[in-house]
Every structure is written in C-alpha cells, then in structure tokens.
Amino acid sequence: METKNIYLIWAHPRRDSLTAQVVKEIQQQAEDQQITVDTLDLYRMDFDPVLRMQDEPDWANPHKTYAPEVHKLFAQMQGHDTAVIVFPVWWYSFPAILKGYIDRVWNNGLVYGEGGALPFKKIRWVALVGGAEDKFELYGWRKNMSDYLINVAGYLGVTDVDVTYLYNTIGVEEDIDNREEHYQALFTQSREMVKTL
Ligand SMILES: Cc1cc2nc3c(=O)[nH]c(=O)nc-3n(C[C@H](O)[C@H](O)[C@H](O)COP(=O)(O)O)c2cc1C
C-alpha cells in the first residue's frame, strides 16, 4: 500500500536540534513525493505526559471518557495511513513526553481493546542514537529497542513497521572527521526511509 498521509509525531525540546532537522528532511521528502504530512510537535504543544486517574483505562468499560486532550489527539490521528515517529534515544528508550503520549492517547477502547483501532497501516520509528552503531549492537540495545518498538506496533495490529537508526549523532564514541558530511548522510538516510513508503 502506497502512503498518502503521514502523521508525524516528534519529541525534542529544541527546535534547532538534529532531531528537528531530521523532521524537516522527512517533511520535505514527503512533500516531494506528494504525500501529505500532519505534524505533532509534542514539546511545542506542551503535551502533559503524565497519565492521571482520568486517563487510566477502565478495563470493564472500553467507552470510558478520557481527558478532552486525549480524545482530541485521538481524533487527529484519523485519516492517516502512516505514522512516522522521530525521537532521540534517551537511556536506550524514548523521551518521557513520547512515552506519555502513547500511555495516554493510545488508550484502551481508542486504539486497542473493544472497539479500538489504530488508523495506521504502517509505522516508521526514527531513532537518533548518540553513540556508535557497533556498541549499540554489541550490548544488545538495537535488538532490545527494535523488539520493543516492533512489538508495540504488532500488539496494535500493525505489521508493516520498521525502525531507522541514525547513529553517531554526538560523534564521541567514534571519530567523525567531517561532522557536516556525517549529518548530511543521516539526512539522506531519513529521506531514503520516506522513499520506501
Ligand atoms: C537524557 C539523555 C539520555 C541519553 N541516552 C542515550 C543513550 O542511551 N544512548 C545513546 O547512544 N545516546 C544517548 N543520548 C544522546 C542522544 O541520543 C543524542 O543527544 C541525540 O541523538 C542527539 O540528537 P539531538 O541533537 O537532536 O539531541 C542521551 C541524551 C540525553 C539528553
């Protein structure tokens, strides 16, 4: 299935971050391919990631009413066939604001459970990794993250899922001679991901 509409979710405190630049590259590439992109910038919208009582699932009632923000963001996802989720790897996981988005918005009765469904047919995770690829592999972090991200999507019925890792964003664990060239290669890698959609 060819992608027509992307729902792009991203998490980074800075607008001038590498993560933000990767988001721009993805938006630009999608535009070049005539794919519509709607973007959810979790930090700039000041998303509250803390799941409180109001958003706790009631396992006996899939029709529970959650916070208005949750229903609003759930409605916003509709009509998009693909989700692209961009984030920096923090402690071999994703930023709390993104975890909280999933905790609260991807809720029971909305995206899973009785009557629930995620609108996406495809999910692409894009993870910016500070360190080097070999260490990420060696200590099992890549497998760990991929298993987790792919299985979360699978639990929600999405099997067309992939994770793109952009390595060496800091360039400390591995000598990067030409930082600008390295970042350009990461941007190209991000664009290539969009070309496969
Ligand atoms: C709280 C925190 C935790 C981090 N944990 C990791 C980590 O577990 N592994 C890693 O390779 N890099 C880690 N990093 C580095 C980030 O992945 C890196 O800063 C990011 O990919 C760079 O992109 P940015 O310029 O958009 O922030 C961490 C950074 C922060 C701020």
The ligand as an SDF file (V2000), in Angstrom:
LIG
                    3D

 31 33  0  0  0  0  0  0  0  0999 V2000
   18.8110   12.1570   28.8150 C   0  0  0  0  0  0  0  0  0  0  0  0
   19.6510   11.6540   27.6830 C   0  0  0  0  0  0  0  0  0  0  0  0
   19.8960   10.2980   27.5960 C   0  0  0  0  0  0  0  0  0  0  0  0
   20.6390    9.7940   26.5240 C   0  0  0  0  0  0  0  0  0  0  0  0
   20.8300    8.4450   26.4240 N   0  0  0  0  0  0  0  0  0  0  0  0
   21.4990    7.9400   25.3640 C   0  0  0  0  0  0  0  0  0  0  0  0
   21.6270    6.5290   25.2150 C   0  0  0  0  0  0  0  0  0  0  0  0
   21.1000    5.7590   25.9930 O   0  0  0  0  0  0  0  0  0  0  0  0
   22.3310    6.0640   24.1490 N   0  0  0  0  0  0  0  0  0  0  0  0
   22.8860    6.8900   23.2190 C   0  0  0  0  0  0  0  0  0  0  0  0
   23.5160    6.4180   22.2680 O   0  0  0  0  0  0  0  0  0  0  0  0
   22.7410    8.2470   23.3200 N   0  0  0  0  0  0  0  0  0  0  0  0
   22.0640    8.7820   24.3660 C   0  0  0  0  0  0  0  0  0  0  0  0
   21.8790   10.1430   24.4820 N   0  0  0  0  0  0  0  0  0  0  0  0
   22.3390   11.0050   23.3810 C   0  0  0  0  0  0  0  0  0  0  0  0
   21.2090   11.3300   22.4300 C   0  0  0  0  0  0  0  0  0  0  0  0
   20.7800   10.1910   21.7360 O   0  0  0  0  0  0  0  0  0  0  0  0
   21.6960   12.4320   21.4640 C   0  0  0  0  0  0  0  0  0  0  0  0
   21.8680   13.5930   22.2140 O   0  0  0  0  0  0  0  0  0  0  0  0
   20.7490   12.6760   20.3360 C   0  0  0  0  0  0  0  0  0  0  0  0
   20.6490   11.5710   19.4810 O   0  0  0  0  0  0  0  0  0  0  0  0
   21.2840   13.8520   19.5180 C   0  0  0  0  0  0  0  0  0  0  0  0
   20.2730   14.4160   18.7590 O   0  0  0  0  0  0  0  0  0  0  0  0
   19.7720   15.8830   19.1010 P   0  0  0  0  0  0  0  0  0  0  0  0
   20.8970   16.8270   18.7520 O   0  0  0  0  0  0  0  0  0  0  0  0
   18.5760   16.0720   18.2760 O   0  0  0  0  0  0  0  0  0  0  0  0
   19.5190   15.8950   20.5850 O   0  0  0  0  0  0  0  0  0  0  0  0
   21.1660   10.6660   25.5420 C   0  0  0  0  0  0  0  0  0  0  0  0
   20.9020   12.0450   25.6490 C   0  0  0  0  0  0  0  0  0  0  0  0
   20.1480   12.5240   26.7000 C   0  0  0  0  0  0  0  0  0  0  0  0
   19.8710   14.0150   26.7710 C   0  0  0  0  0  0  0  0  0  0  0  0
  1  2  1  0
  2  3  1  0
  2 30  2  0
  3  4  2  0
  4  5  1  0
  4 28  1  0
  5  6  2  0
  6  7  1  0
  6 13  1  0
  7  8  2  0
  7  9  1  0
  9 10  1  0
 10 11  2  0
 10 12  1  0
 12 13  2  0
 13 14  1  0
 14 15  1  0
 14 28  1  0
 15 16  1  0
 16 17  1  0
 16 18  1  0
 18 19  1  0
 18 20  1  0
 20 21  1  0
 20 22  1  0
 22 23  1  0
 23 24  1  0
 24 25  2  0
 24 26  1  0
 24 27  1  0
 28 29  2  0
 29 30  1  0
 30 31  1  0
M  END
$$$$
